[in-house]
Each structure stands twice: as structure tokens, then as C-alpha cells.
Amino acid sequence: MTSTAYRPQTDYLQQVERATARYDERAEAREQTRQVIDEQGVLHADAPDRVTKRLARLGADWSLATTLEGTPRRATTGRSLPGLPPDSFGADVLGLERLMGRNDLIDVRFLETGYLAARSVGRICVRAPEAHYGTGFLISPSLMLTNNHVLAGLQEAERGAIEFNYQAGIDGQTMLPMVFDLEPGRFFVTDHDLDFTLVAVADRSRTGERLDDFSWLRTSEAQGKVILGEMVNIIQHPNGEPKQLALRENQVVDLLDHFIHYATDTSPGSSGSPVFNDQWEVVALHHAGVPLKDSDGHYLSVDGSPWRPEMGEDRLAWKANEGVRISQVLQAVRQAPVSGPATDLRARLFEAAAPPLTPPGVPQSLPDGRPELAAPAGTDGALHLTVPLHITVGITAPTVSSTAPPAATTGVGGAPSAAPAAVAPVNGHISPAETDLKAALAGLDAGRDRTYFDAEADQAARQAYYAGLDGTGLGRALTDLLEHTHERRPAYQPIRMLYPWVDLHPDKQLRSIYSGQVFAPEDFIRADAAVEAARIQRWQELILRETALGPEALTAEMDALEAALAYNCEHVVPQSWFAKHEPMRGDLHHLFACETTCNSFRGNIPYFDFTDVQEVVRTSCGRRETQGFEPSAGKGPVARATLYFILRYPGLVGDVTAELQPDRLGTLLSWHEADPVTPYEQHRNFAIAEIQGNRNPLIDHPEWARDIDFAHAWS
């Protein structure tokens, strides 16, 4: 068969022109992105919510990311976080380091999983009269994705086939390809504007091999697969040549609604190729490049001479590549009009039950960071989660110096003190609780040599943060500022976000906000991980036992489960006051370490200042009566956290009489003035601002307290 890489009358050059126009229109935005990446790093170039989702898919979090940002950049072999033990480097830490450009090394699983991903990619061959090649890849057991300009219509697809294993073998010799005919009569969906074609593939090759023997790539409409500044990978058959890879040579420089731009100095893409992130998730369908032009607007070839279509795609001199976002392709496929057997084939594409594929002998990777590869027929890749149901967890306060407050030994939830329960992988699989435990311990280890509080950096950040305020209408102005700068809103996860760094005191220990007792952060981390494992087990049992429960009953059961198995974390504004909604639930400014006995003792009643001196009803946690709760310790911090909350979320507190009412404002202000800000709170404020973006003005400017009009907070 004679190969013509381009057909002069095809739509390919039109796609190139459109890609070039989109690229040129975004020049200013792209330059701003590059500047942010150079000055601040990858985590700050994209929309905060997209970065948060990207971190979640990696199994990482903002706490660990900001810790890594705070460490010096240095040339190193292996891990870049100083002091972090080798066993802490799982897929989450390594993936985060690569994402942030702090480590160029790649774990060996990248190659093993990449090999499996590559098996789904094949060379498309279209027979005469307009013979040409392209690249395609399987995204379901029966469907192959490529470009519209590769397979523009049914007749062209009927003359087409996909060849798998057309690549160099271990001995360097080209392997014999397995050829599967395309079957557009069973399924064919195409879109000219998005430049994709999805077509059915024969179940057997021309020589009898099964299509099921090849992997297929699980595609996803979810966000968080790639962010600006990240490197991507392309598996392709450039100009019909044997299969080749462009590994981490393309940097994402722009994300449009439907397209993605990635720039490279060396490696263009090939029409119809899958574009992957480092976890081998498909992020785009490559479809066109942005070529270099001379002063007259003519395309240039790699040798600098004018390019002509008959030279082929590989002879063009490129400055960027453009792919179609895979989420947009999938949305278009969902909406395409199909009928009959094609409906079932489309349904299989969107099935969520197909198990991920991992290399033989390699344990399942983290749930949020795994490559979405589907297993061949007969492979059991299901995630099995088995955790202990009956758990007794205790926390023993660590030994502290004579200058520290006395540390009593206490049990969590009234249980006898004991060594923190372990949460272990089962059957080679990693449970969510184990994932959180490892991430939290990695964050804790990473912060051991980190400067606890940089007063100079904090002062500069504080001045910049409030630079626009003029002192008039301070209450509403602060509300607007706190909301506008609350850019990143991580979900409630104290095991990861609070204990490893944010809530540490200068001695790098935790102190209960109400009792003042001292605890080792590792003990709180391990205890909460065990509680999380028990919650998962109980929840699974509930779902299996009560399949007919409605939404209200499920919510009630979940509330009861959380009350019975509580974390060692206190919301100074109780969760019931805002119905456990985010971002309030995960807002770190009002979260504090607190043993569950004190947490339960306070409940959800408002703070109160008892004026009598009777101590008969007082515990180590404080005093509670029907009118309110007065803690034994931490009055200043809880007052400032509460004042922050009512400024940040006006109207959420005080809508029922059992919540904080305006007449209690004086109590909070008195506690604020009687218990001044300490380096502990300054550290918290700076650390939280690194993660969320916003600050607590009552910590930064305690003198403003009486000048702030809080009236709008209860309106």
C-alpha cells in the first residue's frame, strides 16, 4: 500500500489553521501562565479548584504540597524532601514531586504501566484510493478513537483497519502487526468540530487473534487529570512509522474549554494519538499542531524551507501541539444519536465497573492516582477492602519537658489508653484509610526540619494581604476579602490537613484546644486513620444490610456513625450549625486538635463565660451547663476562630436560638483581649494562608476587634 501522510483535499490543514488561530489568540494569557510557573510554580498557574482536584487524583493534598514548596530546591538523587524516610515515598509523594518539578526521576511502575497503555494504541491504515495512515487507541472493549480527519466518514472507515504491535521488539526487529478491521456498521460516531471519530473494531484479527487480548484505556470526564505547567506523554505512529513515545517532552501551556495546548521543542504529536499524564490517564486526543511560519505566512519544514503537504506531517516545524480534551469527546459521544446494538456499545464505554489494569505482581495503586486502564477479559482487578470492625483506640500523651504543661494519659472516647491501632493494606490493596495515614505521616516527617514560623515572611504577607483596606466599613470589607482570597477549599480531612503541620505548637506537638493536654501528632494521625477504617467498614455493612434506606435515613445513619466514631478534631463552630457543608466543614481556620472526650463534652452548644467560682461541674475540658460551654484552655484562639467564621460566612450562625447569638459577641471579644495572640496562632495563620489563601484578621490585627462592625454577620 502506498502511504500519503496527507491528502491535499482533506480537512487536516483546516484543523491546523484553526489550532493556529486559537493558539495565537491566547498569546497574552499563555505568557502570563508561563510567568506564574516561573515565579511561583505549577500549583499556582491554574484555577485553584482544578489544582485541588489534581492533587486529589495523585493522592496528595495541599498540606504536603505547601510543605514541599517550603523546602529549598537542590540538586539531588532520589527524594527531594530532606529528612523524609525512603519508605514514605509512595506514588503520592513521587507524583507530587514530579508535578512540581522537584524530582525528575520516575518510579519504575511508570514504565510497566506505560507498556500496558501502549498496547491499546495502534496504527490506522486506510486503503486506496486515498491511502493514508493515522493513530488510534481503544477506549472500550470494542471501540477505537481517532481523528475525524483520519476517518472522516463511513466509507473511509470501511476501508480502514487498525494494526496493533507494529513496533520494534526487544531484539530491535519490527514485530509482525495484528490487523483488525474496522466495523463502522456496528458503531460510528464522528464530529468535525471536535475532530474525533469513534468506531467499532472487529472482535478477531485477520489471523484469528482476539481483541480482548489488548488493553483498553478507561477514559474519564472528571476534572483533575492535568493542570497548566504539567508534562504530558504521547504514544503514536508518526507518519505511519512503528510505534514511538514522546515522554515528558510536552508541557501543558493552555487549557481551553474544548482544547488543550502543549508545547515542545522536539516532539510533535501524530494525528489520533492519546495524550497522557504521568499516571497514564488519557487527558486529550491529539489532532493538530501549530506550525512555524515564515514572514510571508508559509509553513516551514524542519530544514527551514517552505513546507508542502506531500512532505508529510513529520517534516513540519512545530511550535506547539493541540489536543481535544477527552472530557469534551466523551460528552459529545453521550449526546450522539445512536440506536440498536450501538446503544449497548456506547453503554459499555461509560461503564464504571471495569477494573483497572496493573502490571503482573504490582499491587493496586492509590485510588485517586491510578491509571484508568481496563483489564482484559477474565482479569480480577476489583478493589477488595477489608478493615477491622471492632477497634479500641487510645492516645497516650508523650513525655514533655518540665517547662511544658503536664500531660495526662487519657483514652479517646473513654476507651482505655493503648497503642494506636494500625491500619494495614489487605490482599495487596491499599485502603483509603491507609492512603491517608501514609500521606499524613509523610507530611509530618517532611516538616520536622522545616522552620516553624518565619516572622519576616509573615509580616510581608500580612502587609500585602490587607493593603487595599482603608479602615472604613471594616466588617463588610473583611468579609469580601476573606471570601475573595479563599481560593483553595480543601475538604474536611484533619488527618492530612491539620495534624501534620498546621496545628503544631512550637515544640512540634499537638495540644488539645480545650484541655491543653499535649499529644504526639503521630498518635492523633494513627488514631484517626483507625477511626476512618472503622467508619468505612460500618458504612459498607450498612449499605449491604439496608439497601432500601432513603436519603434522609442514610444521612441520619451517617450522623450517628460519625458521632460514635469521632475524629480528634474540633470545629469551634459546630458542624450542625452549617449542616456539615463545605467549604465551612474543611475551613482550617476553625479546626483544632481536640481529644474526643472534650469534643463530645462540648457538643454543639455556644461558648459562655461563667461568672461564679464553683468548680464542681468543671472537668479538664471545661464547664458545660444548659446556657453554654466554657473551655479550660484556648479561650483566645477559639474566640478569634469564631470571629473569623462569622466574618467569613455571614448569616450562617445564629439563625436558631441554640446557636451563637449577637449578645455573646462581648464574651468572644473579652476572651480575645484577655488571651493575646501567640506564635502558635501566628504559625497556624501563616500555614493556613499557604493552603487556603485567606488569613484570620483577628490574629493579624488584634487591635481591630472593637472597630469591626459584626452586625452583618447575623443579618
ABEGO torsion letter per residue (X at the ends): XBBBABBAABAAAAAAAAAAAAAAAAAAAAAAAAAAAAAAEAAAABBAAAAAAAAAAAGBBAAAAAAAAABBBBBBBEBABBGBBAAABBAAAAAAAAAAGABABBBAAAAAAAAAAAAABBBBBBBOABBBBBBBBBABAABBBBBAAABABAAAAAABBBBBGBBBBAAGBBBBBBBBBBBAAABBBBBAAAGBBBBBBBABBAAGBBAAABBBBBBBABBGABBBGBBBBBBBBBGGBBBBBBBGABBBABBBAABBBBBBAABBBBBGBBBBBAAGBBABBBABBBBBBBAAGBBBBAAGBBBBAAAEAAABBBABBBBBBAAAAAAAAAABBBBEAAAAAAAAAABAABBBBBBBGBBBBBAAABBBBBBBBGBBABBBBBBBABBBBBBBBBBBBAABBBBBBBBBGGBBBBBBBBBBBBGGBBBAAAAAAAAAAAAAAAAAABBABBAAAAAAAAAAAAAABAGBGAAAAAAAAAAAABABBBBBBAAAAAAAAAABBAAGBBBBAAAGBBBBAAAAAAAAAAAAAAAAAAAAAAAAABAABBAAAAAAAAAAAAAABBBBBBBABBAAAAGGBOAAAABAAABBBBBAAAAAAAEABBBBBBABABAAABBAAEBBBAAEBBBABGAAAAAAAAAAAAAABBGABGABAABBBAAAAAAAAAAAAABBBBAAAAAAAAAAAAAAGBBBAAAABAAAAAABBAAAAAX
